[in-house]
Amino acid sequence: MDIYKIMAVAFIFLTMAFAYVIATTFKLNRFGLNLADIALPMYVFEIVLVSARYYTHSFLPYYMAAMSLLAMTIAIRQLVKRKSFHFKRFFKFFWRAGFILTFLFYLATVIAVFLA
């Protein structure tokens, strides 16, 4: 097992810990930000970093396609359920759901690295 695989697994926990420390140190909750809001861009960067290291092409296009499908699903759901579209509500829900999708995508990337 090389050091990059160990780092990929460590990023799962270190990113959450780093985002928590940043959120609490700078008291970002007064702006409505929590650790998920800070960890999302870091996980995106890690998806690109880890997938580029182990595969010929980065997983970024697949991630962007998944995020696009998530955005379309949320927008259609909001239109069907409420019969109107509120961008603020859409963006907040998309950002938080995007964190969950990004975390699961990064987890799948790490698992794929170990299986390859």
N, C-alpha and C positions, 0 to 999 in steps of 0.2 A: 504494500500500500504506500503510495507516495504522499508527499506532504500536501499536495494540492487537494487530494481527496479528504484529508483530515481538515484542511482549511474550509472546504465546502460544507462539511458537516458542522464545523464550529461556527460558521456564518449564520446558521439557523438560530443559534442561541445568542450569539454575540450581537447580532443586529437588533434583536428585541431588547437586549439589555442596554445597548448603546442608545436606542431610541427612548427607552424609559428614563435613562439618566439625563438625556438632553431635555426631555419634556418636563421633568421635575426640577432640574437645575434652573432652567430659564422660566419656569412657571407658565408654560405655554397653554395650560388649560384655561387661563383667563381670555385667551383668544379663540377658544373652542377647538384647540388642537390636542390630540392625544398621541400615544406612541404609534398607533396604526398610521396616522397621517405622516409621521416622520419616517417610519420603517418602509413604507411603500416604495419611494424612489430608491432607497438603498437595496431592496430586494430586486428591483428591476435591473440595477447596475450589476448585482451579483449573478442574476440569470445570464446576462450577456457575458460577464467575466468567466463564469464556470463553463458555460456551453461553448464559448470560443476556445477555451483551453483544451477541451476533450473532443470536440467535433470539428469537422471542416467548416461548417457554417454555424452561425449563432442561432439560438432559438428565438431571437427577437421578433422575426416575422410571425412565428407561431403565437407568441405571446400577444403581439399586437392584434392578430386575428381574434384571439380569445377575448381580449378587452373590447374589441369592436362588437362582437356578438353579445357581450355583456351589456354594452351601452344600448344596443338595439333592443334587447330584451327588456331592460329597465324602462326605456322610453315607451315601448309598446304597452307594457304593463301599466305604466302611469296613465297613458292615454285611455286605455280600456277601463281602468278602474275609476279614475276621477273625471274623465271626459274633458280634461284640460292638461296643459303641460306647464309646470313651474320649474324653471331652470335651476333655481336654488335648491329645491328639494331633490331634483334629479341629480345634480352634481354631488350633493352630500351623500346620497344613497349610492351613487356610482363609485365615489371615492372609497367608501367603507367596504362595499362589496368587492371593489377592485383590489383592496388589500387582501381579502380572503382568497380571491382568485390568484393573486400574485404569490402569496405564501404557498398555496398548494402547487402552483406551477414551479416554484423554486424547489419545493420538496420533491416533485416529480423529476426535476432536472438532476438533483443529487442522487436519487434512486437510479436514474438512467445512467449516470456516471459510474455507479458501482456495478451495474449489470453489464456495462459495455466492456 
